[in-house]
């Protein structure tokens, strides 16, 4: 049973690290990855993030 919790914690840390890398490439502050730890809010924020404009993808217009 202890191994289950140890692997679960390691998996959660790995997922948070991956999501922080995605946010970094999108140009959004990595602190937003902590929202994934809040139930229900995490689902809403994933939708908001998916459909919002990413600062990292904005192109300069002349």
C-alpha positions as CSV (number, residue, x, y, z in Angstrom):
1,X,0.0,0.0,0.0
2,X,2.9,2.4,0.8
3,X,4.3,1.8,-2.7
4,X,1.0,2.8,-4.2
5,X,1.1,6.2,-2.5
6,X,4.8,6.7,-3.3
7,X,4.2,6.0,-7.0
8,X,1.0,8.1,-7.0
9,X,2.9,11.1,-5.5
10,X,5.8,10.6,-8.1
11,X,3.2,10.5,-10.9
12,X,1.5,13.7,-9.7
13,X,4.8,15.5,-9.5
14,X,5.7,14.3,-13.0
15,X,2.4,15.5,-14.4
16,X,2.8,18.9,-12.7
17,X,6.3,19.2,-14.2
18,X,5.0,18.4,-17.7
19,X,2.2,20.9,-17.4
20,X,4.6,23.6,-16.3
21,X,6.7,23.0,-19.4
22,X,3.6,23.3,-21.6
23,X,2.7,26.6,-19.8
24,X,6.2,27.9,-20.2
25,X,6.2,27.2,-24.0
26,X,2.8,28.9,-24.3
27,X,4.1,32.0,-22.6
28,X,2.0,31.7,-19.5
29,X,3.4,31.9,-15.9
30,X,4.3,28.5,-14.6
31,X,2.6,29.2,-11.2
32,X,-0.8,28.4,-12.9
33,X,0.1,24.7,-12.7
34,X,-0.9,24.8,-9.1
35,X,-4.5,25.2,-10.2
36,X,-4.4,21.6,-11.3
37,X,-4.4,20.6,-7.6
38,X,-7.8,22.2,-6.9
39,X,-10.8,19.9,-7.8
40,X,-13.4,21.3,-10.2
41,X,-11.4,24.5,-10.7
42,X,-8.8,22.5,-12.6
43,X,-11.3,21.3,-15.2
44,X,-12.6,24.8,-15.7
45,X,-9.0,26.3,-16.1
46,X,-8.1,23.6,-18.6
47,X,-11.0,24.8,-20.8
48,X,-10.1,28.4,-20.2
49,X,-6.4,27.7,-21.1
50,X,-7.4,25.7,-24.2
51,X,-9.5,28.5,-25.7
52,X,-7.6,31.6,-24.7
53,X,-4.9,33.3,-26.7
54,X,-1.4,32.2,-25.8
55,X,1.1,35.0,-25.4
56,X,3.8,32.7,-26.7
57,X,2.1,32.4,-30.1
58,X,1.3,36.1,-30.7
59,X,3.0,37.4,-33.8
60,X,4.2,41.0,-34.2
61,X,2.4,43.0,-36.8
62,X,4.1,45.9,-38.5
